[in-house]
Amino acid sequence: MLLASCIASLAGCAGAPRTEPDATPQAAPSTTEAPPAAAAEGWPGAAGQVIARSEKLLIYQPQVGDRLDAIAARLLGHADRAWQISDANPEQALPTLQPLVVPLVAQNPTGVRTHEFQTVPILCYHRFGTGSNKMVVSPASFAAQLDWLAKHGYHVIRLSQLVGFLAGREALPPRSVVITFDDGYETVFRHAFPLLRQHGFPATLFVYTDFVGTGDGLGWSQLAEMARSGLVDIQAHSKTHRNLIERSPGETDERYRQAVATELRAPREMLERRLSAANVQVRHFAYPFGDANELVLDAMTHQRYELGVTVNPGGNAFFSHPLMLRRTMIFGDHDLEDFKARLQTSRRLGAPW
């Protein structure tokens, strides 16, 4: 029914369907608009034809051997957007040789449905290894958690994708989850990074720069390697890990304001300078101890940070404050059932927030 209505709509507004596989869609009023549809040559797994198009969607005729990830890479610019094709064709058993609707603009950028709305949990880890410290997660537990996400339909997305979602521009996959690490412990490189690469999962590492190269901290070469991988986004966690809402004894209003500004500015400048070869751009900030006040938020806005994350648990809806995002701590004493319980990817409409 959906496909038929789409074809009818296309026929009514665009005339006869076109068959050029390399036809370029008209520009659509959305930042999630797809790139021009590339020619089929050189696209293994996406050798079919575009048989109709409008500003908002394409109708694609698959061929034998086509895959959704390859179709998404060809028509939408990235294999990660295969879920959008799947969502737009709920009546199709995929893979299929039936024509597919390929949306070019966000279909539901707010994630609001009939009885619920989408929320995105941001998971927060610190250290990896063994021992009884609850801040230390064992590599085996982390591996089991990633395996569970991969096998149960969760989409691990980049933190930066929340910028468009919170602005009502970018739809996110169902069951979206963000993975983050705080502080910059060397065990992230030794234990977590290989597991992320194994799954192809992206993550954000929040570093306080005075910790880099000291004690258990990551070195600059390790940070650069993770950044170059394209999986780990290096972002700021302050300069010294000072609690930004607490004043030092005798600190005047002006000195406190300057100190907060430095804690926001210095790590950005350091990370972007030392990791310039990896094209690191710092736009997101994790508040030390998860704390922020009005002065800190004003400074974040002044320094043009896009996202700020706390350690208040829960998921993030499209109406969440971009500089006060919820984040859920994952501790070493959590078993897999505890982990599952913290994956809040939707809430009922009208439920207490």
C-alpha positions in Angstrom: 0.0 0.0 0.0 2.8 2.4 0.9 4.6 1.7 -2.4 1.5 2.1 -4.4 0.6 5.4 -2.8 4.2 6.7 -3.4 4.1 5.7 -7.0 0.7 7.3 -7.5 2.0 10.5 -5.9 5.1 10.5 -8.1 3.0 10.0 -11.2 0.7 12.8 -10.2 3.4 15.4 -9.5 6.3 14.4 -11.7 4.8 12.9 -14.8 6.0 9.5 -16.1 8.6 7.6 -14.1 12.1 8.1 -15.2 14.5 5.2 -15.7 17.9 6.8 -15.6 19.9 5.1 -12.8 22.1 8.1 -12.4 19.4 10.7 -12.3 20.0 13.5 -9.7 17.2 14.2 -7.3 16.0 17.7 -6.9 17.2 19.5 -3.8 15.0 18.8 -0.8 14.4 21.2 2.1 16.3 19.1 4.7 19.8 18.7 6.0 19.3 15.0 5.7 18.8 15.1 2.0 20.6 12.4 0.1 23.4 13.0 -2.4 22.7 12.6 -6.1 21.9 9.1 -7.0 25.0 7.6 -8.5 25.2 5.4 -11.6 24.9 1.7 -10.9 28.4 1.0 -12.3 30.9 0.4 -9.5 28.3 -0.3 -6.9 28.3 -4.1 -6.1 25.2 -4.9 -4.2 23.3 -1.9 -5.6 23.1 -2.5 -9.3 19.4 -1.8 -9.8 17.7 1.3 -11.3 15.9 4.4 -10.0 12.6 4.2 -11.8 10.9 7.3 -10.3 11.8 10.2 -8.2 10.6 13.3 -6.5 12.1 15.8 -4.1 11.4 13.6 -1.1 11.8 10.0 -2.3 13.0 7.6 -5.0 11.5 4.4 -6.2 14.3 1.9 -6.7 14.1 -1.4 -8.6 16.6 -3.9 -7.0 18.5 -6.6 -8.9 19.5 -10.0 -7.7 22.3 -9.7 -5.2 21.4 -6.2 -4.1 21.9 -5.4 -0.4 20.2 -2.6 1.7 23.6 -1.3 3.0 24.9 -1.0 -0.6 21.7 0.6 -1.8 21.9 3.1 1.1 25.5 3.9 0.3 24.7 4.5 -3.3 21.5 6.5 -3.0 21.7 8.0 0.5 25.4 8.5 0.9 26.1 6.1 3.7 25.5 2.4 4.4 24.5 3.3 8.0 21.2 4.8 6.5 20.0 1.4 5.4 17.5 1.4 8.3 15.7 4.3 6.6 15.0 2.1 3.5 13.9 -0.8 5.8 11.5 1.5 7.8 10.0 2.9 4.6 9.2 -0.6 3.3 7.6 -2.4 6.3 5.5 -4.7 4.0 8.5 -6.0 2.1 10.4 -9.1 3.1 14.0 -7.9 2.5 16.0 -8.5 0.5 13.5 -8.3 -2.3 13.1 -7.9 -6.0 10.0 -5.7 -5.5 10.5 -1.9 -6.0 11.6 -0.1 -2.8 10.7 3.3 -1.5 13.9 5.2 -0.7 13.2 8.4 1.4 15.5 11.3 0.7 14.4 13.4 3.6 13.8 12.7 7.3 10.4 10.9 7.6 10.0 11.3 11.4 12.8 13.5 12.7 11.3 13.9 16.2 10.8 10.2 16.7 7.2 10.7 17.9 4.8 7.9 17.2 1.2 7.1 18.0 1.7 6.1 21.6 5.3 6.8 22.3 8.3 9.0 21.5 11.9 8.0 20.9 14.6 8.5 23.5 18.3 8.0 23.0 20.4 6.6 25.9 24.0 7.9 26.1 26.1 5.3 28.0 29.0 6.4 30.1 32.1 4.3 30.9 35.3 5.2 32.6 37.9 2.4 33.0 38.4 -1.2 31.9 40.2 -4.0 33.7 39.7 -6.2 36.7 39.1 -5.4 40.4 36.4 -4.4 42.8 36.2 -0.7 41.9 32.8 -0.2 40.4 34.2 2.4 38.0 36.1 -0.4 36.3 34.2 -2.6 33.8 35.8 -5.9 32.8 36.6 -6.3 29.1 34.5 -9.5 29.1 31.5 -7.5 30.4 32.0 -4.8 27.8 32.3 -7.4 25.1 29.1 -9.1 26.2 27.3 -5.7 26.2 28.4 -4.8 22.7 27.5 -8.3 21.4 24.0 -7.9 22.9 23.5 -4.6 21.2 24.7 -6.0 17.9 22.4 -9.1 18.1 19.2 -7.3 19.3 18.6 -4.6 16.7 20.3 -1.7 18.4 22.0 1.0 16.4 25.1 2.5 18.0 25.3 6.1 16.6 27.6 9.0 16.9 27.0 11.6 19.6 27.2 14.2 16.9 24.0 12.8 15.2 22.0 14.1 18.2 22.6 17.7 17.0 20.3 17.2 14.0 17.8 15.1 16.1 17.5 17.8 18.8 16.9 20.4 16.1 14.2 18.4 14.6 16.1 17.9 11.3 17.5 14.4 11.5 15.7 11.1 12.1 17.6 8.5 14.0 17.3 4.8 13.8 15.0 3.0 16.2 16.9 1.7 19.3 19.7 4.3 18.8 22.4 4.2 21.5 25.5 6.4 22.1 28.6 5.1 23.7 30.9 7.5 25.6 34.1 7.2 27.8 35.2 9.8 30.3 38.6 11.0 31.5 40.9 9.3 29.1 42.2 6.2 30.8 44.8 4.1 28.9 42.6 1.0 29.3 40.1 2.5 26.8 42.7 2.1 24.1 43.9 -1.3 25.4 40.5 -3.0 26.0 37.6 -1.0 24.6 39.0 0.3 21.3 39.6 -3.2 19.8 36.1 -4.3 20.7 34.6 -1.2 19.1 36.6 -1.9 15.9 35.4 -5.5 16.0 31.8 -4.3 15.8 32.4 -1.2 13.8 30.7 0.8 16.6 31.5 4.5 17.0 32.1 6.1 20.4 33.0 9.5 21.9 36.0 9.8 24.3 35.8 12.8 26.6 39.3 13.8 27.8 40.5 16.2 30.4 43.8 17.3 28.9 45.9 17.6 32.1 45.5 13.8 32.4 46.9 13.0 28.9 50.4 11.4 29.1 50.4 11.0 32.9 50.0 8.0 35.0 47.1 5.9 33.7 46.2 8.4 31.1 46.2 7.9 27.4 49.1 9.3 25.4 48.8 11.6 22.4 49.8 8.9 19.9 47.0 6.6 21.2 44.5 9.4 21.0 45.6 10.1 17.4 45.3 6.5 16.5 41.8 6.3 17.8 40.8 9.5 16.1 42.2 8.4 12.8 40.2 5.2 12.9 37.0 7.2 12.2 35.3 5.4 15.1 36.3 7.4 18.1 35.5 11.1 18.4 37.8 12.9 20.8 36.0 15.6 22.8 36.5 17.8 25.8 36.1 16.9 29.5 37.8 20.1 30.9 41.4 20.9 31.5 41.9 19.8 35.1 38.6 17.9 35.9 37.6 20.6 38.3 34.0 20.6 39.4 32.7 23.6 37.5 29.9 24.5 39.9 32.2 24.7 43.0 34.3 27.7 43.8 37.8 27.6 45.2 38.2 29.2 48.7 38.3 32.9 48.3 37.7 32.9 44.6 36.0 36.1 43.4 33.2 36.2 40.9 35.5 37.3 38.1 38.2 34.7 38.9 35.5 32.0 39.0 34.1 33.2 35.6 37.6 33.2 34.1 38.4 29.7 35.5 35.2 28.2 34.0 36.1 29.8 30.6 39.6 28.3 30.8 38.3 24.9 31.6 36.1 25.0 28.5 38.5 26.8 26.1 41.9 25.2 27.0 41.0 21.5 26.2 39.4 22.5 22.9 42.5 24.4 21.9 44.9 21.6 23.0 43.0 18.8 21.4 42.5 20.5 18.1 46.2 21.5 18.0 47.7 18.2 19.1 45.3 16.1 17.0 45.0 18.4 14.0 46.4 15.7 11.7 43.4 13.6 12.6 41.1 16.5 11.9 39.7 16.6 15.5 37.1 19.3 16.0 35.9 19.8 19.6 32.2 20.7 19.8 31.0 18.6 22.7 31.7 18.7 26.4 31.3 16.4 29.3 30.9 18.2 32.6 33.3 16.9 35.3 31.1 15.1 37.9 28.2 15.8 35.6 27.6 19.2 37.1 26.7 22.5 35.4 25.1 25.7 36.5 23.7 28.8 34.7 27.2 30.4 34.5 28.6 27.3 33.0 25.8 27.0 30.5 26.3 30.6 29.5 30.0 30.0 29.0 29.2 26.9 26.9 26.9 28.9 24.7 29.5 31.7 24.4 32.2 29.2 23.3 29.8 27.6 20.8 29.7 24.1 22.2 26.9 22.2 20.5 26.3 19.5 23.1 26.9 19.1 26.8 26.5 15.8 28.7 25.7 15.2 32.4 25.5 12.0 34.4 21.8 12.2 35.1 20.4 8.9 33.9 17.8 8.3 31.2 17.2 8.7 27.5 17.2 11.9 25.5 14.1 13.0 23.5 14.0 15.5 20.6 13.0 18.2 23.1 16.0 17.6 25.5 18.3 20.6 26.2 21.4 20.1 24.0 23.7 21.4 26.8 22.1 19.2 29.5 21.8 15.8 28.0 21.2 12.8 30.2 23.8 10.1 30.4 23.7 6.7 32.1 26.7 5.4 34.0 27.6 1.7 33.4 29.4 0.3 36.4 31.6 -2.8 36.9 29.1 -4.5 39.1 26.3 -4.3 36.5 25.4 -7.7 35.0 23.9 -8.0 31.5 20.3 -7.6 32.9 21.3 -4.4 34.6 22.8 -3.2 31.3 19.6 -4.0 29.4 17.5 -2.1 31.9 19.5 1.0 31.2 18.7 1.1 27.5 15.8 3.5 27.5 15.0 4.0 23.8 11.4 5.1 24.0 8.8 6.4 26.5 5.0 6.3 26.5 3.3 9.5 25.7 2.0 11.0 28.9 4.4 9.0 31.1 6.1 10.9 33.9 9.4 12.3 32.7 
